[in-house]
Structure formats: structure tokens, C-alpha cells
Amino acid sequence: MLRSACLAMLCLFPLSSARGQLEFESPPINYGEAHSHDAIAKLQQQLDAGKAELAWDDEHGYLKAVLAALDISPSTQMLVFSKTSFQLPRISPKLPRAIYFNDDVYIGWVQNGDVIEVSATDPELGAVFYTLAQRDSEPPKFVRDRGQCLTCHASSRTEGVPGHLIRSVYSSASGMPIFGSGTYRTTQASPFEQRFGGWYVTGTHGVARHMGNVLATEREPEQLDREAGANLTDLSPLVDVEPYLEPHSDLIALMTLTHQAEMHNWITRANFETRLALHSSAIMNEMLDRPADYQSESTQRRIERAAEQLLECMLFVKEEPLAAPLAGTSGFAETFAARGPFDSQGRSLRQFDLKTRLLKFPCSYLIYSEAFLKLPPAVKLRVYTRLDEILTGRSRADSFEKPAAADCAAIREILLETHPELAAAWQPKSE
């Protein structure tokens, strides 16, 4: 982030001509002017009304209270030591920044930092960025960023929308990224050996190697000693973990964050693409004296393309296979999986595989999220229809490879029992 509340590992890149930035500062999105309705906006309303409070403590400021208020587990803690936050003077390999998350909100905390950094997923606006001053002398007030974060958090690297970005860098001994050696955008398709540069990582991963836990040399930054950073379960030889809520920077939390950040961006992209397409269609319909609900073929194709892109991420189509089993250290995997919801056979989309892939059932748990459920009906119903076609095999040639038949059957059964809308959406095709 640059001079605002952005959380991910960032730098500035040119836009892609194939998937550039969408126009979201004008109607119908009005990103900068529209009121947000995310979890932070709702919490601030409760604080202002005296219906909630955030307790201060001298060691962590408002951190513990914010996590409790948002139901974010400390086991989600990940530590990033590269200087990629606007609080960079306070960040180094000896003083890493901590990041915590749930399905909707990402929290960043820096030792002796001026602010807590927040990114919240709004169902209509995508990522909305805030800061919370770490001062006990003032009533707690989340302050919304008004554009600085979008310098990095709205580009082709975030699918052209206000979103989240995870990067892997070659970090010097001071924590400064060595940008001349390049950086990697981390997605679920990223090779494991290109992930987690500038992050601490606790967990085992067998013969696989990542870029975490080690520093680069100025002379030969690309020659990282990946072996030295592999399969670490204890960070105490590298950094003093006593000031943090947990002694971990859990590998499974990092893997989950990688999927979730990308999925949030595609949900927002589908939202914006659909609203923009329908807005343009309404203008053309009025100009050409057509029925108000008329949709041209170009409008329909735009919505269909957005749905296909979302489904590709949702079903882990391009997920990089694991070369070896993974295990974390913090209990994150157990806490995350226990949240459900579960079907009558005890199955859930939150259950992990961690042998050859991230999830046992390759369909994103964010299908239950508010951001997904509040997608415009035109694209959401398209996703539901295509998902049913893919999972049942009753479709034309798919644009991407679908999950294995056993996975498709299990995913469909789980969703029919646990999703608030899919049983009704699929009922006519199931009779």
C-alpha cells in the first residue's frame, strides 16, 4: 500500500489491455461517493450509537478488540516483513507486520504503528480501505480512504476493480523489496516456488520450496537460499514473536488467503461488469426506443464472460497442484474447517485436502458470502445455471476443464443442503 490502509504486498504495474481497469468512479458504481455497507461501516455505526465499544490495551492498542468485534480468529495470523505498507519505517525482518482475516475483512497491525490498517469487502463496492488510529485518547473512528489505495489496488493485477493483491518479493536485509529483480503476483495458479517472498511461513511442505523466511542479497537477489526457509515450524530463531498474538505465520492461512483475495476480486469484477453492462444497455434502450428490459447480444456476452471468469476461480480450475502434503502450525486449519456449514453427511466446502490441492471439495466457500449473494441477479443466476450444468455434466462443451465426477457430485450435494438459494434455483432442473 502507498500512503493509505492497503494490506497486501504491492507495487505499481501497467494495466493489461485484455483486462484493464473498469470505470467505477462514475454511474452506476460511483465508488468514491457511494456509502459503504461493509462490516467496518456497520461496526462504526454501532460505535457511534453506543451499541459497541473497542477496549484499548497498551500492548496492542485496539487490535484484540477489533478482531473480537469482527469475529476474526488470531489463528489467521500471518507475518510479512517486507516494507510494503505505508508504515514501512516501522516494518523490517525483525518487526514484521501481522495480518488477520475472515471471509470479509483483512486487518493489518504493526508494532508501535500509528494506525491499524483495514480492507473490507463491500457487496457493491469491492474492497474498501480504512485506518483506525492507535490512540487511546480519542473515541475509535475508522477513517475511509478516498483514493490513495487505488493507486495499486485497482489495476489489472486486481482484475481491474478495487481489490486485493498478494505479492511475493525478493526482500533485502532491511525489508526493502529489490524491485529490480522482479516480483510475483500470488494467485492460486502461482507455482509454489514463487510464493511468500517477504513473508514468514510456519508449516511443513515436504520437498516443495517457497521464497519465505529468507532474505535476498543485493548482489544476487534471485539466488535465494530456499532450503534455509523450508519446513520451519518455529520462528524464534528468526524473529521475536513475543509481541504478537500468536507465534505463527501459518502456511495454511497463507494458502487460504491466496485463494480468497483472488476470489473476492472476481466477485467484484462480475458485479461491476454486470452493472456497467446493464447501465449502458438502459441508455441505449432509451435512445432507440426499445423495451426497458431489452438486452443486446453484446450485453449478454459481457455478463456471460464475467460469470465464466468467476466460475473458473470458484472451481479452482487453474489451481497449481501441490507437490507434497502441507501442514500448518497454528490450528488455523481446524478452526477454519469447523465453521461449516455442514451437510447431513458432515461435509463442508471449508474442509481442507492439503495433499494434492487446497480444499477437499474444490468449490469456493465464498459462494456463501454476502458479496456473492448480493451479486446482480443477471450474473448470479447465470453462475447458478452454469454451475448446475458443470456439476451435472449437462452442458455444451465447457470453456474450461470441470472437476472430477466424484467432486462434482459431492459439491452439488453439499450446496443443495447448505446454500440458502441453490435448492430453489436448481429445483426446476432437478425434477
N, C-alpha and C positions, 0 to 999 in steps of 0.2 A: 504494500500500500504506500502511496505517496501523500504525506501530509493529511491523512484522514484515518478512518477507522477500519481500513481493509485488513483482512486477516491472512490471505493466502500468500504464497511465495510468488513474487511478481517481478515483471519488467515489461517495458513497452515494446510492442511489436506492430508491424503494419497490418492492415486489415486484409483479409482474404477476399479476392474478387468473387469467389464462389459462394462465400457465406459471410458477407460483410455485416456491419452494424446496422440494425434496423432503426428506423426513425421513431424514437419513443418519447421525445420531448414535445411532440405535437399530438393533436387528437388522433385516435381515441385514447392513447395511453396517458399522455401528459405526466410523465414520470416525475418531473421536478415539482409540479404544482399539486398533484393529487395527494390526498390524505392517505397515509399508510394504515393498514389494518392488520399488521403482523403482530407477533407475540410481544415484541418490545413496546409497540404503540399501545397495546392492551394493558400491559403492565404499568406503563406510565399513567394511563388513565386511572388505574386503581390507586397508584401512589398519590396522584393529585386529589383523588376523592377521599383519601384517608382510609381506604379499604385494604391497603397493603403497606408494608414498610420493609426497608432493607437495613438489616443490622450491620454496623461497622465493626471491624476488628483491626487492631493496629498492625497485624502481620500481613493480611491480605486485602485490607480495605473492604470493598463491597463484594469481592469475588464470591465468597461462600454463600452470601445471601442471594446474589443474582442466580447462581447455579440452583439453589434450592427453590427460588421463586419460579424458575423456568423448568424445573424437574430435569436438570442435566446432571448426570452421574459424574463424579470425579474420576471414575474409571475410564472415561473417554479421554483422559489427559494425553496430549502429545506435546513434545518439546521441540521447538525449532530454534536453531542457534544462528542462522544466517541473518544478516541485517537487512531484512525485507519488510520491516514495519516502519511507520513514520516515527516510532520511538527508538529508532536504530541506535542512538548513542547509548542506550541502556541495555542493548542486546549484544551478546557475544557467546562464544562456546562455553564460557564459564557462567553466563547469565542468560540462559535460553528463555524464550517466550513460551508460555503454556497456552495451548488451545484446547477448548472443550466444546462439545456439540451434542445436540439432539436432532430430531428429524427436521426441525425448522430453524434453529438458531445456532450460530457459531460465536464463541466467546474467546477473546484473547486477553491474556494477563501478563504483564511484565513486572519483574521485581522493581519496586520503588518507582513504578511508572506513573505518569501524570493522569492517565485515563485507562479505563477498561475499554477494549475495542469490541465492537459488536457488529455482526452481519445477520440480519433476519430475513427469512424468505416470506415475502408478501404474496398472497394469492393472485393479485392483479398487477403488481409492480416488479416482481422478481426480487433480487437482492436489494435490501435497503440497509444502509450503513449508519451506525451510531457510535458515539462515545459517551462514557459515563465518567465524570471527573472523580478522581480518587481523593476526595477531600471530605472530612467528617464535618466540617464547619458549614456545609451547605445542604439543603434538602436534596436528595438524589434526583438528578434530572438527566435523562437520556437525550442527547442532542443529535438530531438527524443531520447527516452530511448532505450538502447541497450541490454536489457535483465533482468535488476533487477526486473522490474514489473512482469515479467513472473513467478517469484518465486511463486506468489499467483494467478496471472491472467492467468494461463494456467494449469489447473488441471481438475479432474473430476467435480469439482464444477463450472467450466465454460464450461462444455461439452467437455473438452479435447482440447480446442483451445484457442488462445489469445482472451480473452473476458472480460466480466463484471460480477461483483459479488456483490450482496447486502446482507448484513448480519445484523442480529438483535442480540444484545449482552446485557448482564447484565452489566451495567456501574456503576462504583463506583463514589463517590462524586468528585473525581479528573478527571473523564472521562476515566479512565483506565478500559478496559474490564476485568471482572472477569472470565477468561477463564476456571477456574476450574469448573464453573457451566454450562459450555457448551455454545454454540451459535447456532443460527438458520440461515441457508441459506434461503433467502426470494425469493420465486417464486410465480407465480400466483396460485399455488396449496397450498401455505402455509396457515395454519389456521390463522385467523385474530389475535388471542390472542398471537401468536408467532412473530408478526411483529413489527418493528420500535423500538426495544430496542436500546438506544443510539441516537435516533433521537428526535428532537422536531416535534410535529404534531399539526397543526391547522385545525380544521374542526369538524363536528359533525358526529356521527356514532351510535346514539341510544344506544341500550342495548349491542352492541358489545364492546369488550375491547381489547386494544393493549398494547404494552410494552413501548410506547413512553412517553416522558415528565417527567419521573420519574427516580430516582436513586436507585441503589441497595445497601443494607447494606453488609458489609464484612461478618458478622456473618451468615445471612440468605439471600443470594442474590436472591434466587428463589422466596422469599416472596415479590414480588413487589406489591406496592400499586397501582394497575392498575386503581382503581377508581379515585385516585387523578389526574391521567393524562388523564382522559376521557373527550371527547367532549369539549376541550379547543378551544376557538376562539381568545384568546388574550394571547400572550406570555410575556407581560411586567412584570407580577409578577415573572417570572422565569429567564428572561434574558433581558439585554439591547439590544433592536432591532434597536436602532437609527443608529448604524454604517452600517447597511445592506441596500441593495437596496429596500427591502420590509420588512414589519413587520411580514411576514407569513412564515410558513413551511407547505405548503398546502397538505392536505391529498390526494386530487385527483391527484396532481402531483406525490406524492409518489406511489400511486397505479399504475399510468401510467408508471412511471419509472420501477416498478417491472416487468410489462409485457415486456416493451421494451428491458430492459437489457437481459432478458432470450431469447427473440425472436432474438435479434442480435446474440447471441451465437449459436442458432440453424441454422441461416442462414450461419454463418461462418463454422459450422460443416458440413453442406450439401455441401458447396463449397469445403472444404478440402477433405472430403471423396470422392467426385466425381473425383477431380483432381488426388488424390493419386491412386484411383482405375484404372482410365484410363492410368495413367503413368505406373503402374505395368502391365496393360494389353498390352500396347505398347511394353514393354520389352519382355514379353512372346511371343507376336505375332512374333517379330523379331527372337527370339530364335527358335521358332517352325515353322518358315516359313509360318505363317498364314497371311491372308489379314490384312492390317494395321488397318482397322476399325472393326475387329472382336472383339466381347465381349463375354466372357465366362459367364456361368450362375452365377458364384460367383461374377463377376464384376457387372452384372445386379442386383443381390440381394443386393449388397453393396449400390448401387445407390438408389434402391427402398427403402431400410431401411432408408437411410438419408432423402429421400423425406417424408416418413411416419412420422418420428420424427419431421420434420419441420412443417408438416401439423397439427400435434397434438397440437403444441404450437400455431400455427397460428389461429386455430379454437377454442382455449380456452377449449380444451377437459377436462383438469383436473382442470379448474378454481374452486377455493373454492367459493361456493355461499355466498352472503352477508346475514348476519343475520338481518341487518337493513339498511335503506337508508343512503347514505353518502352525505355530502355536504362539499365543501371546503370553503376557506375564501379569496382567493387572486384574483379571476377572472380567474384563470388558465383554468378551465373547459370551460368557454365561449370562451376564446382566442384560445384554442386548437381546439375546435369543429368548430370554424369559418373558419379554414384553408381549410376545404374540402379535395379533390374535391367533388362536389355535383352532383347527377344525376338530371334528369328532374323533379323528384318529391321532390327535396330538401333534399334527403337523403345522408348520408356520413358515411364512416367507422370510422370517428373520433367522431361521436356523442356518448354521454355517456348515460348509463341507470342509474346506481348508486342506483338502488332499490334492485335488486337481483343479479346483475353482473356488471362488469365494463362498457362494451360497449353495446350500443343498438343493434348493429349488430355484433355478435361475430366472426369477422374475422379481423386479424391484419392489421392496416393501413400501416405497414411496407412492405406490398406487393407492394407499390408504390416506395419504397426506392431504391436508386442506388445499395445498396448492394444486394438486392433481384433481381433487373432487370439484374444485371451483373453476376448472378449465371451461372455456366457452363450449356450450353443448355441441356445436357443429364439429369441433375437433375431438371432443371427448367421446361422443357417440361413434365417431369414425374409429378411434382407438379401440373401443369396446368391440365393434364389429370385426375389425381386422384381428384383434386378439383371439376372438372366438374362432375365426377362420383358421388361424395359425395353430391353435391348440387342438382343434378337432381334425385338422387336415382337409377341411372342406373349402379349399380356396384355389384360385388360379395360381400360376407359378409365382412363388413369393420372391420379393426383391432381395431377400437375404435368407440364409440358412436358419431354419427353425430349430428349437431344442429337440432333443431325442424324444421319441414317442412316450416313453415312461415318464419323463419330466413333464411333457405336455399334459398328460392325463392327471398327474398329481397336482400341477399348478391349477388346472381348471377346477378340480375337485375342491382344493383349498379355497380358491376365490369364490366359488359358488356358496360356500358355507360361511365365509368370513367377511366378504366385501359388502358394504351397505347398498350398492347399486347393481352389481353384476347379475345377481339372480334374476332381477326384473328385466335387465337389459338383454339377457340371453334367453329368457323363457320362451319367446315365440319360436326360436330356432331349436329348442330342445324337445319340443312336443313331438 
